[in-house]
Amino acid sequence: MPSQSSSTSQNSNAPTLAIIGGSGAYQLLAEGVLGEEKDCRRIDTPFGESAPIHYFSQGEFDYLFLSRHGENDYSLTAPYVNYRANVYALKACGIKQIIAWSGPGIIDTRFKPGDFALPHDILDETQGRESTFFKNCGWGFIRQSNPFCSTLRESLHDTLHEKGLVHDNKSVYVCTQGPRLETPAEIRKYRLLGADLVGMTLAPETFLARELEICYSAICYLTNYAEGVEPRDFQEGALFEGMQNDEEKNRVEQAIRHFPELMKGAFLRLKQIESTCHCQNSMQRYKDKGMIGEDWREWMGKV
């Protein structure tokens, strides 16, 4: 596992790409489908302790994996994830690119459960989450014309296309507070605002990554229709209380099984394509003005 020291972070042999996902994704990786696990540790940060960070080696590439919700089912729901500690810890490990694995619900019926989507934009409807590293600072006004990295999205799109998997390359993800699911009226509101997908995890994760000049993009496997989109009877004890039927459940499980091959394909493509994004220079104007230096650890505001 790369250490937190600045010298190690610059080590050319250290992983520069990480996956943030849920418990299901970790179980697939733990089976050895995409490499061998070399190490695992939590990292202390100014914002608390990170989730466990796993170091995997695949031969052609090494990468880190972090499960934001825990590794045994969902032990931590979205509102209570320490997003700042997780993103800070990955930066301390030398990570430059993050692929986020997420399973949102469907608002726009052009999608079906089991499809893949690559959001290009986001609505942040969360409340009270710590959403910046720069509290009480005079910087952080970062343009969000592309809140998800264009270079990562390109590699994921080309991989999905190559695998022949149903996917959409342009969708708006609305991030809600949770842990409760949304009401039918809220879903109607989000539809009017232009949202296609609804989940609870990508904000503030994507914004925090941009503050630390890390490329970040999400690949979504779509789990169910949001409340009120399709008529569904309430089923006690069932997954999502009946919002997902057996056929949809099978489609989603098949989508999850594609995760390792999709990650491998995206990793290899990233080695071959030229970066077209500006993510890793998002704080440049503050550096040019002398407000901050090159050591990102000194950018932090009040914890």
NUZAVO-867754 format. One record per residue: x, y, z of N, C-alpha, C in turn; residue in three letters. Coordinates in steps of 0.001 Angstrom, whole numbers, plus 500000, padded with zeros to 6 digits. Example, Ala and Ser with C-alpha at 12.3 -4.5 7.8 and 13.67 -1.06 7.14 Angstrom:
BEGIN
513190494310507800512300495500507800513200496700507800ala 512850497750507080513670498940507140512900500030507870ser 
REM end
This chain:
BEGIN
500834498804500000500000500000500000500871501249500000met 500626502196499093501384503428499118501183504150500443pro 502227504784500932502125505511502196501572506895501962ser 501411507664503053500894509016502950501989510043502697gln 503213509638502680504292510610502503504290511161501101ser 504692512419500940504696513050499623505658512348498680ser 506767511821499211507731511147498341507141509884497760ser 506367509136498574505750507914498069504645508236497087thr 503878509317497344502791509694496461503299509968495063ser 504577510372494933505140510682493632505860509479493026gln 505843508369493697506490507154493204505788506674491944asn 506530506536490845505929506174489568505343504771489590ser 505785503932490545505273502567490611503986502460491424asn 503611503506492124502413503469492959501166503601492100ala 500054502989492515498805503128491758498356504585491689pro 497833504987490552497300506340490403495798506325490118thr 495201505131490052493773505008489784493098504247490913leu 491906504710491301491146504068492369489695503865491943ala 489077502869492552487648502625492398486988502908493744ile 485896503659493718485043503781494893483749503063494569ile 483379502111495384482174501337495110481496500898496383gly 480559499973496233479823499440497359480269498037497703gly 479549497425498632479945496114499136479919495047498052ser 478964495125497142478874494132496079480081494147495178gly 480560495349494863481742495465494015482962494877494713ala 483100495151496003484256494619496724484247493092496737tyr 483089492475496914483023491022496954483525490411495648gln 483188491052494510483685490553493230485208490645493158leu 485747491755493625487194491923493590487878490962494550leu 487258490751495697487843489859496697487911488420496195ala 487052488080495230487093486731494650488301486540493740glu 489049487606493501490249487507492676489981487632491195gly 488773488110490822488430488228489409489295489273488722val 489666490315489441490466491379488849491716491640489681leu 492505490616489817493787490790490471493833490264491888gly 495003490364492469495284489854493809495406491009494792glu 494765490850495957494860491899496963496204491808497669glu 496933492940497694498268492995498276498270493569499678lys 497344494466499958497385495152501244496039495818501491asp 495796496187502741494596496921503119494884497717504378cys 494459498957504386494614499762505603493663500954505576arg 493356501454506757492666502731506904493720503819507060arg 493355505036506673494300506141506755493697507254507604ile 494482507738508554494061508881509360494225510166508552asp 493199510998508569493227512265507849492789513382508798thr 492951514652508418492448515744509252490929515711509428pro 490256514888508630488795514816508658488298513505509256phe 489193512781509891488836511504510479489465510353509718gly 489116509147510111489693507948509507488936507566508242glu 489670507177507224489052506753505961488442505372506092ser 487632505004505126487215503613504982488434502772504605ala 488376501447504785489518500609504384489863500805502907pro 491141500950502621491617501101501248492408499849500888ile 491969499167499842492560497899499411493463498141498209his 494598497486498226495584497592497154495538496292496352tyr 495087496394495084494999495235494203496057495323493105phe 496592494179492737497545494098491636497012493135490589ser 496970493610489326496427492794488255497506492324487289gln 498726492726487516499797492365486599500112493522485676gly 499131493872484835499331494988483912499152496331484600glu 498451496342485700498232497587486430497876497279487881phe 498154498227488750497734498175490138496703499275490371asp 495843499079491341494831500096491630494386499951493081tyr 493719500970493579493172500953494926491654500851494860leu 491076500260495894489618500149495980489145500568497370phe 488086501349497398487477501794498642485974501560498564leu 485424500886499568483982500635499620483351501650500569ser 482602502584500011482110503702500824481075503277501863arg 480336502179501605479257501773502504479643500631503443his 480874500171503368481271499015504148481376497791503262gly 481955496735503778482254495563502959481398494357503295glu 480540494488504283479572493443504622478181494058504590asn 477564493984503402476278494617503167476447496128503339asp 475345496842503575475422498300503726475485498647505206tyr 476701498699505753476864499001507165476867500500507432ser 476982501324506371476996502769506517476216503387505362leu 475118504071505678474307504661504616474904505980504135thr 474437506418502974475051507540502261475211508823503071ala 474225509261503874474394510534504582475546510527505577pro 475980509348506013476956509242507091478329508781506619tyr 478519508686505317479841508386504770480748509595505001val 481976509359505389482938510446505567483635510682504222asn 482955511397503348483456511603501995484790512350501996tyr 484935513332502867486193514098502887487372513221503284arg 487188512396504303488294511521504715488659510548503602ala 487663509999502920487934509023501863488692509638500691asn 488227510800500223488882511436499080490275511924499459val 490405512504500647491716512954501132492690511774501191tyr 492232510646501731493104509482501873493572508969500511ala 492687508954499530493085508506498195494111509461497583leu 493905510750497789494890511727497302496239511490497979lys 496220511213499281497453510964500023498176509726499516ala 497435508805498932498034507591498358498558507811496944cys 498411509023496415498915509317495084497909509116493969gly 496625508983494312495605508729493298495323509983492478ile 495258509822491155494969510914490232493627510742489527lys 493093509520489511491833509243488821490973508316489678gln 489678508637489785488739507819490538487563507451489642ile 487246506159489601486013505684488969485062505278490084ile 483879505881490094482879505587491117481838504640490553ala 481564503583491291480611502536490911479346502765491726trp 478195503002491058476985503410491770475752502763491149ser 474734502522491988473505501866491526472265502716491761gly 472031503771490970470885504644491183469573504073490646pro 468491504764491016467180504450490477466905505236489200gly 465828504863488536465505505402487211464341506380487310ile 464528507564486740463445508538486601462945508561485167ile 463850508599484200463499508635482783463297507212482267asp 462129506922481714461789505551481310462474505106480020thr 463340505951479459464150505422478349465161504402478864arg 465382504393480180466265503435480816465474502249481351phe 466187501121481525465618499941482157466579499434483233lys 466059498773484262466950498165485247467931497202484579pro 469190497291484980470231496470484367471008497192483289gly 470487498335482800471240499160481858472392499836482582asp 473338500350481795474421501161482328474240502613481890phe 474723503528482710474671504945482367475928505638482877ala 476362506631482115477512507452482486477027508889482649leu 476697509309483867476181510664484052477169511716483555pro 476614512764482941477460513877482517477210515123483359his 476125515095484166475805516254484986475108515788486264asp 475018516686487246474500516286488549473720517424489197ile 472636517067489886471896517972490760472172517547492201leu 472614518470493020472920518161494416471751518590495294asp 470967517630495765469828517884496642470102517402498061glu 471375517205498405471717516763499757471617517940500723thr 471602517616501997471441518634503032472430518378504171gln 473262519352504460474114519283505631475347518417505518gly 475635517865504368476860517086504215478061518029504110arg 479176517617504654480406518401504511480852518302503058glu 480755519395502314480889519325500863482123520026500312ser 483025520505501198484236521165500709485373520955501703thr 486587520985501161487784520980502001488164522401502434phe 487497523406501856487972524783501961487077525658502838phe 486654525143503978485830525938504887486605527150505394lys 485945528313505351486521529575505845487805529956505115asn 487894529575503835489031529949502997488570530902501892cys 489529531496501223489206532421500146489342531807498770gly 489245530487498690489361529815497395488363528666497311trp 488239528107496107487312526996495903486224527287494896gly 486263528477494254485277528787493218485696528069491929phe 485279526822491820485748525964490731484614525751489724ile 484897525994488478483895525829487421483452524367487339arg 482121524154487112481558522811487071480845522547485745gln 481420523039484646480808522778483340480800521286483029ser 481796520565483559481857519110483419482150518512484789asn 481118518308485617481373517798486968481925516380487005pro 481799515658485881482405514328485765483470514376484674phe 484626513806484959485792513905484080485509513362482679cys 485788514170481664485521513772480284486437512641479824ser 487675512629480303488610511575479902488176510218480452thr 487800510163481723487330508907482312486034508455481650leu 485130509383481384483857509032480755484093508437479365arg 485047508986478641485365508462477314485853507021477400glu 486742506743478352487277505387478476486174504403478876ser 485275504829479752484175503958480182483185503745479049leu 482881504802478313481953504675477178482490503707476129his 483750503869475759484334503008474730484382501549475193asp 484611501330476490484639499964477014483244499343476978thr 482229500084477396480852499583477347480438499276475908leu 480837500155474993480511499956473582481191498694473042his 482453498523473385483208497346472935482582496054473454glu 482090496072474693481491494880475295480064494644474805lys 479495495595474073478144495430473556477071495521474624gly 477340496275475691476383496398476792475522497640476620leu 474251497521476940473319498642476806473741499759477752val 473939500942477196474399502045478030473988503386477434his 474007504398478262473695505764477842474848506658478265asp 475260507553477385476443508364477637476105509774478103asn 474814510075478279474437511433478658473209511389479534lys 473390511604480827472263511583481751472575512482482945ser 471520512971483577471658513830484753471284513023485995val 472181513007486954472021512273488203471651513267489293tyr 470545513028489991470217513849491147470602513085492410val 471356513753493283471807513122494525470933513612495671cys 470219512693496313469335513037497421469994512696498750thr 469387513163499839470019513046501139469983511634501707gln 468812510973501635468700509657502230468778509713503751gly 468760508566504456468730507230503836467373506814503284pro 466303507542503605464990507144503060464982507316501550arg 464103506554500888463907506750499459462998507953499219leu 462889508359497984462183509581497635460671509334497506glu 459885510378497689458439510285497507458094510453496027thr 456896510033495606456492510256494213456528511735493823pro 456137512620494748456147514050494440457569514555494229ala 458514514071495033459902514474494859460449513996493514glu 460104512790493134460555512280491835459968513113490703ile 458704513520490820458115514389489790458863515715489732arg 459231516260490882460001517503490908461350517328490212lys 462046516240490527463361516026489934463258515832488419tyr 462162515196487976461957515038486535461798516407485869arg 461049517297486503460871518649485964462187519421485940leu 463072519126486881464378519780486932465361519202485920leu 464979518097485271465831517522484239466611516302484644gly 466303515734485809467043514554486268466561513292485568ala 467507512402485270467214511102484655467371509954485643asp 468299510113486597468639509076487562468624509677488961leu 468359508844489964468351509331491337469134508376492237val 470077508944492992470886508164493926471276509014495119gly 472185508506495945472517509196497195474015509369497427met 474866509031496460476292508928496789477249509828496019thr 476925510307494851477930510973494024478236512401494459leu 477385512992495292477665514299495880477792514129497395ala 478824514684498000479804515622497413481048514960496825pro 481042513661496614482255512950496209482920513579494990glu 482130513834493938482725514366492713483288515767492919thr 482621516591493743483096517953493989484369517959494839phe 484436517066495810485632516962496641486833516511495823leu 486609515557494923487707515103494067488245516254493222ala 487345517061492670487787518185491837488583519197492666arg 488190519416493930488935520348494769490376519906494974glu 490604518593494979491963518079495152492599517675493824leu 492009518170492725492555517983491377492677516507491003glu 491646515742491357491566514332490990490485514171489931ile 490772513458488857489743513116487871488734512163488517cys 487457512376488253486408511556488876485270511386487875tyr 484832510148487701483660509881486880482936508669487441ser 481646508584487131480821507500487656480355506584486540ala 480308505295486844479619504327485992478479503755486822ile 477271503868486298476074503481487045475417502255486425cys 475084501288487259474206500205486848472843500523487461tyr 471796500503486662470507501030487091469696499928487760leu 469229500193488969468695499133489825467183498971489777thr 466430500073489689464967500003489796464372501317489316asn 463062501289489042462359502537488734462087503278490040tyr 462297504593490019462041505398491209460542505421491523ala 460235505855492738458849505828493222457922506612492295glu 456854505940491847455856506589491016456129506522489527gly 457309506072489125457643506000487696456916504835487036val 456910503692487706456175502512487257455333502008488431glu 454084501597488179453241501117489292453775499805489859pro 453996499782491166454495498596491835453771498431493167arg 453305497211493435452663496921494711453707496808495809asp 453337497192497014454232497081498162454354495617498564phe 455587495148498749455842493772499155456695493777500414gln 456127493360501498456842493361502771458070492439502716glu 459190492968503168460402492163503275461181491991501998gly 460623492384500859461319492246499582462303493403499388ala 463292493218498494464244494271498181463501495493497676leu 463792496655498254463104497898497923461592497782498098phe 461159496829498920459722496612499199458898496479497920glu 459449495782496935458695495481495726458929496414494563gly 459877497339494673460141498262493569460945497606492444met 461370496358492657462151495636491651461560494240491512gln 461110493869490290460563492521490102461683491524489833asn 461336490242489717462352489191489586463182489348488316asp 462529489702487206463269489879485955464278491015486071glu 463854492110486679464752493252486850465889492908487797glu 465576492159488840466620491742489784467689490918489070lys 467284490025488187468237489206487440469086490057486500asn 468458491041485860469196491929484954470255492730485718arg 469886493193486885470826493965487704471985493089488160val 471694491864488579472757490954489013473718490659487869glu 473195490515486661474061490308485503474933491526485234gln 474360492724485400475135493947485202476300494012486182ala 476042493673487429477094493709488449478215492735488107ile 477854491589487527478879490597487183479841491103486102arg 479410492123485358480286492688484322481324493651484900his 481197493985486158482025495023486762483526494793486563phe 484069493623486900485527493456486751486017493655485318pro 485304493086484337485778493217482958485679494667482479glu 484669495392482948484536496797482572485675497626483156leu 486021497351484404487112498093485020488435497795484324met 488662496535484015489907496175483332489990496868481982lys 488888496846481222488881497503479919489132498992480019gly 488488499629481004488669501074481175490097501398481582ala 490673500597482481492049500836482921493014500788481735phe 492869499759480903493775499604479774493604500730478766leu 492364501188478560492127502295477633492748503599478143arg 492686503797479448493241505023480007494738505119479763leu 495397503979479617496829503982479313497098504413477878lys 496076504313477033496283504519475603495774505865475095gln 494861506503475831494270507741475343494928508948476012ile 494889510066475321495445511314475844494380512041476652glu 494761512550477790493816513259478645493352514544477980ser 492033514780478001491456515995477422490778516865478475thr 490881516481479733490172517196480789491070518237481447cys 490452519032482333491191520041483082491136519769484586his 490716518560484953490482518245486367491716518470487226cys 492874518067486720494083518095487534494772519462487547gln 494069520470486994494541521854487067493448522780487592asn 492502522217488322491341523008488727491670524123489708ser 492798524018490420493183525035491402494313525938490896met 494571525878489593495746526573489057495693528084489265gln 494543528710489130494510530163489246494855530626490659arg 494515529786491652494868530135493024496367529960493265tyr 496961528993492578498417528844492650499103530030491970lys 498588530419490798499188531525490057499114532838490843asp 498055532999491628497884534223492428498680534176493730lys 499292533017494032500064532883495254499226532644496493gly 497941532323496309497059532083497449497302530708498059met 497737529760497235498076528420497695499367527990497009ile 500020526987497597501234526460496997500978525113496334gly 502033524424495978501908523132495310501533522014496276glu 501806522193497577501488521155498562500004521219498893asp 499238520285498351497782520313498514497357520157499972trp 498187519562500804497830519401502223497676520736502947arg 498297521778502372498224523085503003497045523916502506glu 496220523324501636495057524052501118493872524010502071trp 493893523099503039492700522791503811492241523952504674met 490925524106504760490348525093505652490067524484507023gly 489121525079507724488782524628509055488168523237509006lys 488665522331509809488156520951509849486858520912510637val 
REM end
